[in-house]
Amino acid sequence: MTRRDMILEILAEASGRPLDQVGDLFTAMLEANLISHNGLDEKFTESQARQMLDEFRGELPGIRRWLMEEGLLEKSGHA
């Protein structure tokens, strides 16, 4: 799993959108320099990815809040 894959998965969980519908959110974040272009294709083992995803999931309320503050996510769902 790549870093890009993990970010997309967490964005789907944070936004409530299906995984195949968060590409525009991901692109908006890249364009706004909210996430770095560097290292997106870095690959992680299954166990590393699982651990990182679990850590991100622990931060979902903060990620949702951050997305709302940046105008990328409305309080009731996605922007």
C-alpha positions as CSV (number, residue, x, y, z in Angstrom):
1,M,0.0,0.0,0.0
2,T,1.3,3.4,-0.9
3,R,1.2,6.6,1.2
4,R,-1.3,7.9,-1.4
5,D,-3.5,4.9,-0.9
6,M,-3.5,5.5,2.9
7,I,-4.4,9.2,2.5
8,L,-7.2,8.3,0.2
9,E,-8.6,5.7,2.6
10,I,-8.5,8.1,5.5
11,L,-10.1,10.9,3.5
12,A,-12.9,8.5,2.6
13,E,-13.4,7.6,6.2
14,A,-13.2,11.3,7.4
15,S,-15.5,12.6,4.7
16,G,-18.0,9.8,4.6
17,R,-17.5,9.4,0.9
18,P,-16.9,6.1,-0.9
19,L,-13.2,5.6,-1.6
20,D,-13.7,6.0,-5.3
21,Q,-15.2,9.5,-4.8
22,V,-12.4,11.2,-2.8
23,G,-10.0,11.9,-5.7
24,D,-11.3,15.5,-6.0
25,L,-10.8,16.1,-2.3
26,F,-7.2,14.6,-2.6
27,T,-6.5,16.8,-5.6
28,A,-7.8,19.9,-3.8
29,M,-5.6,19.2,-0.9
30,L,-2.5,18.8,-3.1
31,E,-3.3,22.0,-5.0
32,A,-3.7,23.9,-1.7
33,N,-0.4,22.4,-0.4
34,L,-2.2,20.8,2.5
35,I,-0.4,17.6,1.7
36,S,3.0,17.1,0.2
37,H,3.6,15.7,-3.3
38,N,6.7,14.1,-1.9
39,G,6.6,10.4,-0.9
40,L,3.1,9.7,-2.1
41,D,4.3,6.6,-4.0
42,E,6.3,5.3,-1.1
43,K,5.2,1.7,-0.4
44,F,4.6,0.2,3.0
45,T,4.2,-3.4,4.1
46,E,0.8,-4.6,5.0
47,S,1.6,-4.5,8.7
48,Q,3.1,-1.0,8.5
49,A,0.1,0.3,6.5
50,R,-2.3,-1.3,9.0
51,Q,-0.5,0.3,11.9
52,M,-0.4,3.7,10.2
53,L,-4.1,3.6,9.3
54,D,-5.0,2.6,12.8
55,E,-3.0,5.7,14.1
56,F,-4.8,7.9,11.5
57,R,-8.2,6.5,12.5
58,G,-7.5,7.6,16.0
59,E,-7.2,11.1,14.7
60,L,-10.3,11.1,12.5
61,P,-12.2,13.8,14.6
62,G,-9.2,16.1,14.2
63,I,-8.9,15.3,10.5
64,R,-12.6,16.1,10.0
65,R,-12.3,19.3,11.9
66,W,-9.2,20.3,9.8
67,L,-11.0,19.6,6.6
68,M,-13.9,21.7,7.7
69,E,-11.6,24.6,8.7
70,E,-10.0,24.4,5.3
71,G,-13.5,24.6,3.6
72,L,-13.0,21.1,2.1
73,L,-15.7,19.4,4.2
74,E,-19.1,20.7,5.4
75,K,-20.2,19.9,8.9
76,S,-22.9,17.5,7.6
77,G,-20.7,15.8,5.0
78,H,-18.5,16.8,2.1
79,A,-18.2,20.1,0.4
